[in-house]
Structure formats: structure tokens, C-alpha cells
Amino acid sequence: MTEYRIETDSMGDRQIPANAYYGIQTLRAMENFPISGHQPLPTYIEACVLIKKATATANRELDCIPADISEAIIAAADEILAGQLRDQFVVDIYQAGAGTSHHMNVNEVLANRALERLGEEKGSYHKVSPNDHVNYGQSTNDVIPTAIRIAALLALHRQFFPALEASIATLNRKAEEFQDVVKSGRTHMQDAVPVRLGEDFRAWAVILNDHLRRIRYASEDLHILGLGGSASGTGLNTHPRYRFRCAELLGEYIGQPLKSAPHLMAAMQSLSPFVAVSGSLRNLAQDLVKISHDLRLMDSGPKTGLKEIQLPPVQPGSSIMPGKYNPVMAEMTSMVCFQVMGLDQAIALCAQAGQLELNVMMPLVAYDLIHSIEILGNTLEALNRRCLAGISANRDRCLAYAEGSLALVTALNPHIGYLNAAAVAKESLNTGKSLRELVLEKELMSEAKLAEVLDLEKMSQLPPSLEELP
């Protein structure tokens, strides 16, 4: 039989499973919000517990809570940070506004584990209280927006930025490898003037590097914390030095320069830092979709498509067609990016839905923003390792398309005129004769001059930079 303990809150008594580290407020939230089955992300739990560790440390140093209680809370926090008790964070991500339910879940788990460490029974909150000790000087209203900032920074710096930087490096390596491969350019999905395959890859590297710069810039505002604002930004029930010490401690924990916001009410009310980061992720996702679609087109075939490149085959592509391989890593990338775009829209809607001294839509922002960072980081890592790094060029196919492109006629414009060039292109398409053959046949240019003008290597070179000009 399940054993229970009795806990009491302002609404009455309830039975709590005796082995549970959560308490009565968590139980009520579990009953109220059986919505999705999705529970808080591990990075978000970590951020919340780091905050509780910092606040317990600061409050001990400032003589706001007894040292033995503070030390027990800190020890409990360290256990959770090491991976213990993670199954005790059980509140659905769709929950009470502002995140009070999840916040109290964190407070109760820490209080009950601290009680055990002090030789007390779980639920005997006279010794260690979730509200009076673990939550001393805090409110959901300043803890949760701080936790979103901390979790987002953890996710960005641990995995996302390294994955994006590695993808950029791989694209630059491929640019060098394919620099001598000339292929047909295509605009409007039609033949265009020749380009270098290497420059396609270099262009993608530049695009991603620009996104890296934008996301880093957008993430700077995450370093400004509203912790210490308490319920409405006034700092009620906090020590004057508390917020500054908490920012210092949290910065040490995550290895980032953090500081207390100059205006705590502003930090509590506006979710604009999260919108900025989410928007920069959406912007990246849009270009990643374009790149993943380009990869699929360039790999299309193998007999009836472009097949200018070969993406690494990583799994069989069909349950019925033997020997078929699909561009699955590029396909997965697009789907993840579509999800990120949708999550960004939800975050934008949440951000404009605040009233007066608080925006209560933070639980959804917390999940969607951290989830976006983590799935994009995982996607970039997988795409780089299992796709980009192993791409090879079909050099003969690329050259054949480049030489057969009607768009080569563009180089003839300055020498035979636009109308003559258009007539030659039309006749080439109708008769199957090459551009070179028709120009010589019509005596529009000498053979030597034509060879010089239709030099694919020269045509596909990028223009020099200002520094390279004489």
C-alpha cells in the first residue's frame, strides 16, 4: 500500500505520497493541469535550482536565514544539479500564470530534501519552509524571468554556439575543397551564369556567421537580471545587497558576466529580451531551411535530378524501393526550423500579453525559448556531423551543366549585343546547337575571342575586394 503524509496549505489538508519530495502546492498543480504530459526541460530545472543555490548563499551571508538551513538547501541544490531527484519536477508546462506552480515545485523539493539532510521528516516545514526559507526574499515574479535568462544562456553557450561555429567551419572547409568546381548557377530555378560550387558553400558559411553574430548580440540582454525585485519590482523583503550578490554568484556558477538590472520593475514586466533571442533564432531557421532545400535540390537524382553533389547516405530511404537513399538530415533540419518558427510566434504573442506589473505568460516562453535553442543546436550538430562533413562533389556533372547552360550567352552581351545574344540563345534551344557553334557560324566573334569570353573559370570568379583592387 502507498503510504502518505499530511500537508497543509491555506486551502486545507491533503495527502502526499510519503516518498515524494514535492509537496501540497505541487500536488494541487498536478491535479489542476493534466494538459500535455510535458514536464519542465532539464536545463530550466537546472537554472531554477542554481537560482535557489545563489539565493540561499546570499541570504546566509547577509544573515537573513540561519546558516544550518542555508547549508542544507545548498547541499540539496547540489544534489539536484548532479542529477538526483529530477523525477520530482512534475508540473505540466501549461500551468498557472507566471510559473508559480513550477516555482513552488522547486521550493518544495529543495525544502524536503533539506529537511532529510537535517534529520527531519519530509513535510515538517516548521524547520525548513518552502516559502519562508527556500523562497526567502523571492517571488515567482522575479525568479522565473531570471530562470529563463539563465537557462537560455546555458543552452546557448553549452551546445548551440559550439554547434553553429562547427557548422560554419565545415562549410568553409568544403568551400576550399570545391573551389575549383564550376557549376551552372540558377535563378528563378532556371539556368544562370556559372558559379563555383565552393562559393555556394562559402556563401552559406557567411550567412550562418552573420546569424551567429546577430544571436550573440541579441543574447546580451539575457545577462541583465531582475532577481531581487520580489513581487512587483520594489525589492520588498530583500536585503539591499541581496540582488547584487545573487547576480555575482549566478555569474560564477554559469561562467557568464551577469549583473542586476538598473530598474527591477522593467526587468519584470518586459519579455523583450526573450523575443529578441527568439526572433534571431527564427531568422537563422529561415536561412537554414533555404540551405537544407538547396542541399536536397543539388543532391536530387541520382538519375533524374541535378546530382551535382552527393550527400552522405545515412539510412535506407524507402520501405518499398530497394537501394533508395534520401536526404534525411536536410529534411529533418527543415522540420525543426518550421517548429522554431512556430515557437517564435507563440513567444511573440506571450510577450504582448502582460498586464500592469507582470507578464503571466512566462511558463510558455520558458519552454518554447529553451526548446528552440536546444533543438536548433542539436540539429546543427547532427547536420554538420552526419551530412555537411561528408558531402562530395560530382565534378563531371557540375561541369556538364555549366558548359550546357544557355545563360553563358550573358557573357556575349558586351560583344555582340543583347538582341543578337538572345537570338543565339533561342536558336540554340530550338536546334540543339551549342552557343559556341552558332556564334562562329554567324561570324559574330572570332574563335579566339569567343574562347576568351566563354572561359568558365574566369566567368565564375567573384569580383575582387576593394583592398585587392590596384
N, C-alpha and C positions, 0 to 999 in steps of 0.2 A: 504493500500500500504506500501511496505517496504521503509523505509527512509534510506538515505545513507549520508555518509560524504566523502569528497575527501581527499585522502592522496597521497603524492608524495615521490618517491624514485629516485635513479639515473637513472632509466629506464623510468620514466614518472609518470602520474597520474592514479589512479584507484579509483573506487567507493568501499567503505567498508560499510557493514551494520552498521547503526548508533549505534545499541545496542551492537555491537561486541567489545570485549576488545582486540582482536588480530588486527593486522594492515596489511599494504600493503605487507610486505615480507611474512607473513604467508599466505595471500591470493594467492600470486604467487605460493607458495609451494603446496597449496591445488589444484590449477589448474594443476601444473606440475606432481604431484604424486598421482593420483587416483588409487593406486595399490592394496592394500589389505583390506582397511577398518579398519585395526588395528591401534589404536592410542596409544600413549605412556602409559606405565604402571604407575599406581598411585605412586608407590614407586620411580620411575625415575623422575616424575614430582616433587615430594617432595624433592628429592636430588638436583635437579636444582634450586628450589626456596630457599632451605637452603643455597646454594652457593651464590645466589643473596642477601640474607639477610646478610650473612657474609661479602660479598664484599662491600655492601652499608655501613655497620657498620664500617668496617676498613677504607674505603675511607673518611667517615665523621671524624673519629678520627684523620686521617692523613691530614685533611684539603684539600682533593682532590676534593670533591664535596660539595656544600652548605648543611648545616645542615637540612634545611627545606625539601629539595629534598630527602636527605638521609632518613629522618624520614618518609616521605610519602612512599618511596619504601619499607622500613622495615615494615610499617603498612600494605601495600598491600601484602607483602610476608606472613605476619602473617595470614591475612585473607585466603589466598590460603592454607596455612598449616592447617588451621582449617576446610578446606573442601569446601570453596567457589570457584566459578569460574572454577571449574575443567573441565567444558564442553568447555572451551575456548582453550584448548590444543588439537589442531585438525589436526596436520600434521601426515600423514601416517608414519609408522615406516620405510618403504622403501622410502628413500628420498635422498636429496643431501648429498654427501660425507662429512664426519666429523661430521655431525649433525647440520650444520648451520641453516637449516630451523627450526628445533625444538628449537634451541637456540634463534633465533630471535622471535619465537612464545612466548617464556618465557619472553624475554625482552619487547616485545610489550604489553603483558597483564599486566605486572607489571607497565610499564610506563603509560598506560592508566588508570589503577586503581589509581595510584599515582596522576595523573592529576585530577581525580574526587575528590580525598581527598583534593586537594589544591584549589578546586573550579573552575577548568579549564575544558574545553571541551575535550573529547577524540579526539586524533589525533592532538592536538595543541602542537606539540613536541618541540616548542621553549622554553617551560617552563621545561618539563621533557622529555628527549630524550631516546628512547630505546638504542641508540648507545652511546651517549655522557655521559649519567648519569647511567642508569641501568647497562650498559656494560663497565663502566669506568675501564680501566686497564686490561680488559679481552679480550679473543679471544675464539671463538668456540674451538680452538685447545688445550686450557688448561682447559676450563670449562667442556667439555664433558667427557674427561677421568677422571676428578675429580668426576663428577656426577656419572659415572659408579661405581667408588670406593665407594662413599658414599651410593648409592642405594644398592649395593651388601652387604655392612656391615649392613645396616638397615635390609635387608631381612634375612641375616644370624642370626643376634642376636635377632631379634624380634620373629621370628617364627621357622626358620629352626633348629637352635641348640636346643632350648627347645623341639621341636618335636622329634628330633633324640635322645636326652637324655631320654625323657619319654619312647620311644620305647625300648631303652636299659634296662631301669629299669623294664619294664613289662616283657621282655624276661628273665631277671634274676629272677623275682618273679615266673614265670612259671617253670624255671629250678628247683627251690626249690620244687615247688608243684609236679613236675613229677619226682623227683629224684629217687623214688623207683620203677618206672615203667620200666621194662625190655622189650625191643623190639628187633626184628631182625634188624641188620644192613644190608645195601645193598650197594654193589659196582658194577659198570657196570650194574646197575638195576637188579642184581642177589643177591641171599642170601649171606650174610656175617655174621661175628661173632656178637653176641649180643652186644647191647649198651643200655645205659639208655636214655629214652626219655628226661629226664631232661638235660642230657648233650648235646643233639641236640639243645635244646633251649639255653643252656649256650654258646655253640659254636657260635650260631648266635649273641648273646649279645656281645661276644668278637670281632667278625668280625665287627659289627657295631661300637663298641667302638674304634677299630683301625681306622675305617674310620673317626670317629669324630675327632680323634687326627690329622689325615692327613689333613682334611679340615681346621681345626683351623690353622694348620701350614701354609697351602697354603694361607690362608686369611690374614696373617700378612703383606704381601706386599701391601695390599689394604690400609694400614694406611699411606703410603708414597704418598704425593700429589704433582702433578706438577702445581697446581694452582699458578699463578704468573709468569708463563713462557711466557704469552702473545702469540703472533702469532707464534713464532718459537723457544721459549725456552730461549730467551735473556732477558725477562722481560721488553721489550720496553714499555714505557708509564706507568710504575708502580712505586710506591714509594718503596724504598729499604726495608722498614719494612712491606710492604703490605702482602707479601706471608706468612710471619711468623704469622702475626696477624690473617689472614684468617684461617690458619690451626688450630690455637688456638681456634678461635670462633667455627669452624665446629666441633672440638673435643668436645667442651662444648655442642653443640646442640645435638649430637648423642650419647654422653656418651662413646666415644672411644678415645684412645690416638693417635692423628694424628700429623704428622709433615711434614714440607716442604721437598721435595726431594733434595738431595745434588746436583743433576745435572738435571736441569729442561728440557733440551733437551732430555735426555734419558727417562725421565718420559713421555714425549710427544710422542716419536717415537715408543716405545715398548709396545705391548699389552700383554706381557708375564705374568703379574700378573693375568690377566683375564683368560688366557689359563691354568695357574696353578690351579686356583679355579675350572674352568670348568672341567678340567681333573680329579680332585679329586671327583667332583660330578659324573662324568661318572663312575669312579671306584666304588663308592658307588652304583650307579644304577645297575651295573653289578651283584654285590652280592645281591642286593635286588631282582633282577629277579630270581636268583637262590633260594633265600629263599621263594619267593612267589610261585615258581614252586614246591618246596618241600612241602609247606603247601597244595597245591592242590592235590599232589600225596598222601600224608598221610591222607587226608580227602576224597579221592576218594571212590565212592560207591553210595549209602550206602550198597548195597548187593553184588556188583560185583567188588569192588575195595579194597583198603587196609583198609580204615576206621579205622586207628589207632588213629586218633584224630577227634574231631568234631569242625569245625569252626562255629561260631555263624551264623545262618541263618538271613539275614537282609532284604531279599525281595524274592518274588516268582521268581523261576528260569526259567519258561517256559510259553509261551503263549498257549501251547497245552497240555503239560503233567502236570496234577494236582499233587500237593504235592512235586514238584521238587524244590530243593534249590541248588544254585550254589555258588562256592567260589568267589563271585563277587569282594570282596575287594582285594583279591590276584590277580585277573585278571586285575583289574584297575591299581594296582601297577606295573605290568609288562608293561602295555601300556605307563604309564607315564615315566617309566625308558627308554623305547625304544625312546621316544621323547627326553629325556635328552641326550641320546647318540647321536642322530642326531643333536641336537643343538650344542653339543660339537664339532662335526665335522665342522659345519659351523663357529664356533668361531675360530677353528684352521686355517681354510682357510683364514678368515679375518685377522688373526694376521700376516700371512706371506705376506700379500698383500700391505703392506705400501711401500711408496717411499720417500726417502730423509728425510725431516724434519717432516713428518706427515704420520700417517696411517689414511686414509679417510674412512675406513670401520667400524668406531666405532658405527654408529647407529644400525647396525645389532648385533654387540657384546653387546650393551647396552640392547636390547630387549631380546636376547637369554640367556644371563647370568642371568639377573634378573628373567626372566621367569623360567629358570631351577631351581633356588634356591627356588622360591615361589611354583612351582608345586610339587617339591620334598618335601618341608616342609609340604604342605597341605596333600600330600599323606601319609607321615609318621604319621601325626596327625590322619587322618581318619583310616588308617590301624591299628594303635595302639588302638584307641578308639572303633572301630566297628568290630575288628577281634581279634587281639592278646590278648587283655584283657579278652576275653570271651572264649578262647579255652579250651576244656576239653579233657581228655584222655579216650580212650576206652581201659581200662586196660586189660580186658579179651582177646580182640583181639590181643593186643600187646604181651601178654604172650604166646598165642597160636602160633603166628608166630615165636617167639623166640625159643620155645620148638620144633617146627617142622622144623626149619632151618637145612639144610644139612651142613651148614657152622660150626655147632657145632663140626663137625669132626676135625676141625683145632686144637682144644684143645687136641685131642688124639695123634697128631703127635709125641710129645716127648716121648710117652709111647708105641705106637705100630708101629711107623714109618710111613712115608709119603705114601708109596705104600699100606700098609695094610689099612691105613685110607681112601685112595682113593677107594680101592676095597669095603670097607664097605659102603662108601657113594653111590657108583654106585649101589650096591645091594639094599640098602635102597630105592633108587629112583625107581628101577625096580620092587621091590616086595611090597613096601609099609610098610615094617617092619621098626621099629624105629632104630635109631643108637644104643641106649642102648640095645635093644633086640638082635641085631646082634653081638655086641661086646661080650655080655655074652654068646651067643650061640656058638661063635667061641672060647670062653675061652681066649680072648686076654687080659682081665683085670678082676680083682675081682670086685664083685658088690660094695663093699665099696669104692675101689679106683675109680671106674667109677663114683660113685655119687659125690665124692670129685672133680674129674676133670671136670665134667659137671655141676658144681654149677653155675647157671646163674647169681646169684648175684655177685659172685666173678669174673666171666669172664667179666662182663660188667663194672667193676670198672676201672676208669682211673688210670694210674701209679702215684705214689707219686711224689711230687716236690722234688728238691734237699734238701730243708730245712726240709722236712718230713722224709728223709731217716735217719736211725740210724747211 
